[in-house]
């Protein structure tokens, strides 16, 4: 990949890190905000698999997990004929997603950094993370 870029976004959630972190490791909770079907084997080397409506799939593996502070996993789209062009440029294992959670008072600041993305895929992934983080905030705050 000749050019690559990154996305960095953060959201402030009125919930403790221990609760928010479950939304990255518990498949039922992951399925509520990230993708309707999720498989997460929350250990280094474990699988990370998401299935979206329409059949698109993200596959990866857990690189690092430090509950409730950090989780990192590879990210890439399973090839298929109907996969949109920006996602098709991000094959399995080619990019890295890192979530860092830090407590601030009664809140948790969640930062996502998505790196090793081809420039053509930055916009679609950035828009995706923006919407997904808002959904994560709504779900984690409503659980309390």
C-alpha positions in Angstrom: 0.0 0.0 0.0 1.7 3.2 -1.2 -0.2 5.6 1.0 -1.9 4.9 4.3 -3.6 7.0 6.9 -5.3 6.9 10.2 -8.5 7.9 11.9 -8.6 9.1 15.5 -11.9 9.8 17.3 -13.0 9.9 20.9 -16.2 9.9 22.8 -17.0 10.7 26.5 -19.4 8.2 28.1 -21.1 8.6 31.4 -20.3 5.1 32.6 -17.3 3.4 34.4 -14.5 1.8 32.2 -15.4 -1.7 33.5 -18.9 -1.4 32.0 -17.8 0.2 28.7 -15.1 -2.3 28.2 -17.7 -5.1 28.1 -18.9 -3.6 24.9 -15.6 -4.7 23.3 -15.3 -8.2 24.7 -18.9 -9.6 25.3 -20.2 -10.7 21.8 -23.8 -9.9 22.8 -22.8 -6.3 23.7 -20.6 -6.0 20.6 -23.6 -7.1 18.5 -25.7 -4.3 20.0 -23.4 -1.4 18.8 -20.9 -2.6 16.2 -22.5 -5.3 14.0 -25.6 -7.4 14.4 -23.6 -10.6 14.5 -20.3 -10.7 16.4 -17.8 -13.3 17.5 -15.1 -12.2 19.9 -12.5 -14.5 21.5 -11.2 -11.9 24.0 -7.6 -13.0 24.4 -4.4 -12.2 22.4 -4.6 -14.3 19.2 -8.3 -14.7 19.6 -10.7 -14.1 16.6 -12.7 -11.0 16.0 -15.5 -11.4 13.4 -18.4 -9.1 12.5 -21.2 -9.7 10.1 -23.2 -6.7 8.8 -26.6 -6.5 7.2 -26.2 -7.3 3.6 -23.5 -9.9 4.2 -20.4 -7.8 4.5 -17.9 -9.2 7.1 -15.0 -7.9 9.0 -12.4 -10.4 10.2 -9.4 -9.9 12.5 -7.6 -11.1 15.5 -7.0 -9.7 18.9 -3.5 -8.3 19.2 -3.7 -6.9 22.8 -6.1 -6.8 25.6 -5.7 -5.0 28.9 -9.1 -4.9 30.7 -10.6 -2.3 31.2 -8.0 0.0 29.6 -7.2 -1.2 26.1 -8.0 -3.6 23.3 -6.4 -3.8 19.9 -7.3 -6.0 16.9 -6.6 -6.3 13.2 -9.4 -5.2 10.9 -10.2 -6.1 7.3 -13.1 -6.9 5.1 -13.7 -10.4 3.9 -13.5 -10.3 0.0 -16.7 -10.8 -1.9 -18.1 -9.6 -5.2 -20.5 -7.0 -3.8 -18.1 -5.4 -1.3 -17.9 -1.6 -1.9 -14.7 -0.3 -3.3 -13.4 1.6 -0.2 -13.8 -1.5 2.0 -12.4 -3.8 -0.7 -9.1 -2.0 -0.3 -8.9 -3.1 3.3 -8.4 -6.9 3.2 -8.3 -9.0 6.4 -5.4 -8.3 8.7 -4.3 -5.2 6.8 -5.4 -2.5 9.3 -5.3 -2.0 13.0 -8.0 -0.8 15.4 -7.0 0.3 18.9 -9.4 1.4 21.7 -8.1 3.1 24.8 -10.4 3.7 27.7 -9.5 6.2 30.5 -11.5 7.2 33.5 -12.2 10.9 34.0 -14.4 11.5 37.0 -17.6 9.6 36.6 -17.0 9.2 32.9 -14.9 7.1 30.5 -13.1 8.7 27.6 -13.0 6.1 24.8 -10.5 6.8 22.0 -10.4 4.8 18.8 -7.4 4.9 16.5 -7.7 3.0 13.2 -4.3 2.9 11.3 -2.8 1.4 8.2 -5.8 2.3 6.1 -5.5 3.1 2.4 -6.4 6.8 1.7 -9.4 5.7 -0.4 -10.9 4.0 2.7 -10.4 6.8 5.3 -13.7 8.7 4.7 -16.0 5.7 4.9 -14.3 4.3 8.0 -14.2 7.7 9.7 -17.9 8.2 9.1 -18.5 4.7 10.4 -16.6 5.2 13.6 -18.3 8.5 14.3 -21.8 6.9 14.2 -20.7 3.7 16.0 -19.1 5.6 18.9 -22.4 7.6 19.3 -24.2 4.3 19.5 -21.8 2.9 22.0 -22.3 6.0 24.2 -26.1 5.6 24.1 -26.0 1.9 25.0 -23.4 2.1 27.7 -25.1 5.1 29.4 -28.5 3.5 29.2 -27.3 0.3 30.9 -26.5 2.1 34.1 
